[in-house]
């Protein structure tokens, strides 16, 4: 069918004309049949520039570029789509694999078809396993697996459940073998043989009575047995100034042998304190008592970062009776100890009470003895105080332990104002 000039019924080529061959590089027909769309239907410009208007010559067809995508762009689009589909497929596959893994790990212990990995036993070698106080069955299982005592945590938990021992795990140190059968490991942990010990965790800043409470609870020995021995410091080779074992029961984690009695337990703790004093270069018993007294105050007055500076300020105070403090230590912590309370707020009346032998506001010098059992860091700082000009200190943030120092009382009052403001904003911390 012939078309009217300027119109076409076929978007790809003129009616009745052979289909052109297209060049992939330029999207042009290779047989030269393409016509410049600038030619209008009735005019053609020749090489001489003259216009010709043949009467019967068919007009060129205008191509709609929107309907003629190139083969190259089509292939590129297809490749992009295939690539996108491939990426999406692998992402979905990876997510599916992750979901399946976690589902299997969660459901596996509940399915009878899955049996937790276990060693055949009896195992070999030796490894010391410590079960801290308050440990859960799961945390113990993790520790045993880490030490290669059992093949899997689940095998141990299954064996513990079968022995009805989930709530029977006790703290202690246990001699075990590597690659044991899970049920054998459970037997060791639940047994009462000599491999088991009494575990006791004694924190810093505890007073004598608090420490004895922990020892009684951890060992099953009556507190009265400990109290009777603690009131006889001479039995432990302590100086005459020591009225009891206050200050000498070193804090730390202990694993006392099952057959230890109260005397053996207290002796072990006193010996640990003496060892810390010797390590700090303090061997004279009288000087040890003095250092322990200062060290115990340091622990209540500041944190480890401030121990040495506070120790230096304490020495400045007690060694200078002509200073602003008149040779008085003026520590709230010592007053509170003498009153048998724990508080950061000491009243003026309490500060004026000279009957309190631990009142360092009313009485010059150090108190009559330690106010707690200090650890090694505080003992080191008390034995080797920092040389500084300070006479005053105050902890202005009880959460972070930030401590400010001053050489004069006027400077100190400004620092105290910061503490007061902090307590106003944190009232529950300043009781």
C-alpha positions, 0 to 999 in steps of 0.5 A, a space after each residue: 500500500 502506498 502512503 500519502 506524502 508526509 505519512 507512513 503506515 509502517 514505522 520501520 520502513 516505506 511500504 513496498 520498499 525492501 527492509 534496510 539492514 541496520 548497522 549495530 554501531 550507528 543504528 543506521 541502515 548499511 544499504 544507504 536507504 536512510 534519508 535525512 528527515 530534514 528533507 520535506 515531502 516535495 523538495 530535495 536539495 541537490 549538490 548544486 543547492 537547487 531545489 527539485 520537486 519531482 511530481 511522482 517521487 514518494 516523500 521520505 518517511 519520518 521515523 519516531 525515535 521513541 518507537 525505535 530503540 536500538 538493539 544495543 540499548 535493548 541488550 544493555 537493558 536486558 543485561 542490567 535486568 538480569 544482573 539485578 535479578 541475580 543480585 536479588 536472588 543471592 540476597 534472598 538466598 543469604 537471608 534464607 540461609 541465616 534464618 534457617 541456621 538460627 532456627 536450627 540452633 534454637 530448635 535443635 536442643 528440643 528435637 530428639 533427633 539431635 544429640 548434643 556433642 559429647 566426649 566419650 571420656 574419661 579425659 586426660 590432663 588436668 585443668 582448674 575450673 573456678 565457679 564464681 559465686 552466683 554463676 548460672 548453669 549456662 555460664 558454667 557450661 560456657 566455661 567448661 566448653 572454653 576450657 575443653 572440659 566438655 565437648 558442648 555446652 548443651 551436653 553439660 546442661 543436659 547431664 546437669 538436668 538429668 542429675 537434678 543439679 541445675 540449682 545445686 552448683 556451688 562456687 569453688 575451684 575444681 580439679 578436672 580433666 580435659 575432654 571429659 564426658 559431660 555426666 562425669 563433669 557434672 559429678 565432679 561439680 556436684 560432689 563434696 570431695 576434697 577438690 571442692 573449696 569454700 569461695 569467698 569474695 571480700 570487697 574493699 571498704 568493708 568493715 570487720 563485721 561485714 567481712 566476718 558475715 561473708 566468711 560465715 556465709 561462704 564457709 558455713 562456720 558460725 560467725 561467733 567463731 570468727 568474732 572470738 578470734 578477731 578480738 584476739 589480735 595477739 594470736 595473729 602476731 599483731 602489735 599492741 595498738 591493734 584492738 582487733 583484726 580491723 584493717 588486717 583482713 585483706 580484701 580479695 577472692 578466696 578459695 579456702 580448703 574445705 578442712 580450713 577452720 576459722 583460725 586457718 581462714 583468718 590467718 590466711 587473710 592476715 598473712 595476705 595483708 602482711 605480704 602487701 605491707 612487705 611489698 610496699 617496703 613496710 616491715 615494722 609492726 608499729 609502722 604497719 599499723 600506722 600505714 594500714 590506718 591511713 590506707 583504710 581512710 584513703 579508700 573511703 575518701 577517694 578512688 584509686 586515681 586519687 590515693 597518692 594525692 590524698 595520702 600526701 594531703 593527710 601527711 601535710 595535715 597531721 605533720 603541721 600543727 600550725 596549719 589551717 587544720 591545726 594538725 587535725 585530719 578532719 575526715 568524715 569517714 572516720 567520724 562515721 566509723 566511730 558512730 557505727 554508721 555509713 554516711 557522707 553527712 556528719 553534723 556539727 554536733 557529731 564533729 564536736 564529740 571528743 568521746 568518739 575516738 575516731 573523731 578526727 575533727 575534735 581530736 588531732 592526728 590519726 584515729 585510734 586504728 583502721 576503719 576498714 581493710 585496705 587493698 594493696 593499692 591503698 597500702 602502697 599509696 599510704 606507704 609512699 604518699 605524693 609530695 604536694 602542697 594540699 591540705 584539703 580535698 573533696 570528691 565533687 562527683 560521687 559517681 565518677 570519683 572526681 576529686 578537687 584539691 586546695 591549699 587553703 580553706 577559702 579555696 576548699 569552700 569553693 570546691 565544697 560548693 561544687 559538691 553541694 550542688 552535685 548532691 542537690 542534683 543527685 540527692 540519693 547519692 549523698 545520704 
